[in-house]
Amino acid sequence: MGVGRTKIDVACRLRRRAVCAASVARLLFGPRGGSGGTVISLVAATPLGLVRPRAILFDWDNTLVDSWATIHEALNVVMAAMEKPSWSLQETKERVRLSLRESFPIHFGARWEEAREIYLDAFRAIHLERLNSLPGRSELLRALFGEGFFLGVVSNKTGLLLRREADRIGWSAFFGSVIGAGDAAVDKPDAAPVVLALEPSGIRAGDAVWFVGDTGVDMECAHNSGCVPVLLGSGVTEQEFSHCAPRLSFSDGAALFHFVQGL
């Protein structure tokens, strides 16, 4: 929180392109209703001034691959080892956003590095055998690659593990860069990993770069780096995007691809 959050908030206010955050929220979420938040209706609209992207960067976990169960199991191994209460799957989905080096000091204090090694050992033991793509994502990446877009990944998953997963699932050839936690000086939502991911393309972060993800941290990263924030997926709530709203929103990969084709 503190200085880091203040910097993020200021960056978001400065970089919103078409309308202010409140207007975007009304467009995407509709009127508020109920204490639990309003689930987004994921329908793409065409904001004024939107240009065809030259590069599209993707978050990894639960944007391209289904990994909640694996993350959840490894986290609860750590919780047991650290003598902390287990998390429910829903709690894991709500709380896991930052990289290990950003989040574990918050949860485990001075023992965070010990906790990180326990987590990584547990995760390494199961992640490749349980790796599954989300529906339609292989087709989306193949189609975008065929259209000539520069594609990359920016994730808060440890870089080495991330690249192993990209190799295992057979997608490495689609990506010009695969950047994970620890590869840049700072992790998402900082702009540093986006800058690193774009280096092989020669494309500068800006309106010609889309950042596609499923969480508020992904939208923050897009705003912080000056890219177009794009939400992909369903079941998220308005509160998730209280700091940085998406500019575009798609329920599935087919909708995203057809929209890009029309630009």
Secondary structure, DSSP 8 states (H G I E B T S, - for coil): -HHHHHHHHHHHHHH--SS-HHHHHHHHH-S--STT--B--------TT----SEEEE--BTTTEE-HHHHHHHHHHHHHHTT-----HHHHHHH--S-HHHHHHHHHGGGHHHHHHHHHHHHHHHTTTT-EE-TTHHHHHHHHHHTT-EEEEEEEEEHHHHHHHHHHHT-GGG-SEEEEETTSSS-TTSSHHHHHHHGGGT--SSTTEEEEESSHHHHHHHHHHT-EEEEE-S--BGGGGSSS--SEEESSHHHHHHHHHT-
